[in-house]
């Protein structure tokens, strides 16, 4: 309780969960990031991050946090120390890592940005990887087992799509049957899980992405 998640939380290998207290834009929370141990004990991390939005685990065991207010991605090490990883990222929301170490950032104004891995802690090159419809809330990103990036961009429409972006930057409307798809992820077997937040059909769905015609299975219905 007492957390504010704009995007999905993230779980690190020892079972610790990182969650945000994001707050409304421009209002900085006194405790913007929490670390929750497997036994449920919650630790507030003293990091100076305005509106932490999305989280991703890097291969270096650090947690990467986007700030939609600052347009910055921070790297938080296991000790809880936060440093700027990349900046000038628009309204930075969803995060996902590629196999080569590139970090994909969803700028909810309508762009997927790619932060190229660089040596040391110097400035990193940022490029526009793809363009998508803007979102009224936040982009949500997940890297699929097929090497494609899957993205949701919630709007005020009655139906929103899950987009798939191939490594060569082709953008496809992969599935358009959800009302308001938001957070999504993949398990170790490559199965997709996605949250639909539209009243009346809200819940957690499971999708086998290897099928030609995706058929979401409702596994947890929202109250």
N, C-alpha and C positions, 0 to 999 in steps of 0.2 A: 504494500500500500504506500501511499504518499510519494508516488513517482509520476512522471509525466513523459510518456513515450510517444514521440512523433513517428518513429520507425521501430523496427524490431530491436530487442536487446541482443546481446552477443554473449556466448558461452565459451570460455577458454578451456583448454584440455583438462585442468584439474577440477572442473565442475563449477568454478566461480562464474557468476553472471554479472555483467556490467549493464547498468540501466541508467537512464537519464532523468533529470528533473529539468525539462527543457524550458518551460514557462512561455509566456506570450512573447512575441518578437519585440526586441529592444528592452525587455525586462530581465535583468540578469539575476538568476537564482543564486542564493548564498551557498547552496550545495548542488551544483549542476550535475554531478556524476556520482553514482553509487557503485560499490562493489559488494556483491551478495555471496557469501560463502555457501557451500553445499548444505550446511546445517541451518541456513536461513539468517545467520548473523549479517547485518548490514553495516557497511563502513562508508562514511562520506569521504570522498576524495577532494582535497583542497586544491582544485584546479581552477584557473581563471579562464573559463570558456563561456561565452555568451550564447545562449540558446543551443546547447548541444542537441543534435538532431539525429544523425545516423551513426552507427557503429560498425566497425569491421575489424576482424582479427588478422594481423599481418603474419608473415612467415617468421618474423623476428620476435614473436610472442608479445608484441606491443598491440595495444588497442588504438585504432584510429577513429577519431571523432570529428564529424563535420559541424561547423557553426553556420547556420543559415543566415544569421545576422551579420557576421563578419566576412563571410565568403572565404573561410579558412578551414583547413583540415589540420587537426592536432594529432600528434603521436604521444600516447600515454604509456610509459614503460611500466613494468610490473611493480615498481616502487611507488607508482602514482604520480610521477613527475611528467608534466605536459610540456611539449615543445611544438612550435609551428612546423608542420611538414610541408605544406603548400598553401599558397594564398592566391588572391584574385580569381576566385572560383565562382563568382556570381552568387546566387542564392543557393549555397551548397547544401544539398540534402543527401540522397542515397549514396552509399559507398559499396564497392565490390572490388576485389583484387583479381587480376588475371594471372595465368600460370607463369608469365614472364616477370611478375612483380609490379606491373603497371597497376595504378590505382584509378578506377573509374569513379567519377563523381557526377551525380545528377544535379545540374543547375535547373531548378524548377521553372525558370523562365523559358526553357525549351532546348537545352543542350545537354549532351553527355560529354563530359570532359575527360581526357586521359592524362594523368600525371605520370610521366615516364620515370622509371627508377633511375636514380643518380647516385654517384659515389659520394660518400660522406654526407654532411649536413648542409651542403651548398644549395643554391637555387636550383629548382627542378623545372624541366621543360613541361609546359602544359599545352595540349592541343585539343581542338574540338574534334571529337570522334564521330558524333552523329547528332542529328536534330530530331526532336520529338515535340508533340503538342505540349504547351505549358501546363502546369498543374496549379490548382488553387491551394494545394496543401504541401505535398512533398513528392519527389521522385523516390521510388523504391527500387533497388538494384539487387540482382543475384547472378552470379556466374554459373552457368549450367555445365554439366559434365560433357556436353558436346562442344565446349569452347565458345558458345554464344552467350551474350549478355541478355538477360531477361529483365524487363523494366515495366513498372506500372506508373501511371501518371494520373492520379485521381483528379477528376474535374467535377463540374456540377451537372453533367449529362446523366441521363438515365442508364446509360451503358458505357463502360470504359474498357479499354483493351489491355491485354498483356502484349507487349512488343518484344520481338526478338531481333537482336542486332548481331550479325555474323562477324567473324574476325575481319572480313574485308569490307565491313561497314554497311552491308545491306540491311535495311530496316524493314521488317515484316510485321504485320498485325497477326500475331501468332494465335491469339484466342480473344474473342470479343463477347463471351457469354456472361461475364460477371457484371454486377451492378456498379460496385466501386472497389475494385481490387487495390489492396495496399501492400503491406509487408509480404515478402516472399523469400523462400530459401529452398535449399536442396539438402536432402540427407545423404548419407554415405553411399547409398545404392543408386543415387541419381534421381530419386523421386522428388518432384516439386511439391511444396506446401505453400499455399497462398491464403491470405485473409481477405474475405469480402466484407466490407463494412456497410453495405447498403441495408437500411432498415427493412426487415421482412425476409432477407436472405443472408443475413450476416452470419459468419462462422468461419471455421478453418477447413480448407479443402485440400485434398490430395490429388495429384495429377501425374500419370505416367506419361512423360514427354516423348517416349519412344513410339507411341501410337500415332498413326496418321491423323486421326481425328481425336483431339483431346476430350476426355470425359471426366470432369471433376467429380470427386467423391466427397460428400460432406462427412467429415469425421468428428467435428465438434460444432454444435449449433450454439449461437450466441443467445443469451436470455432475451 
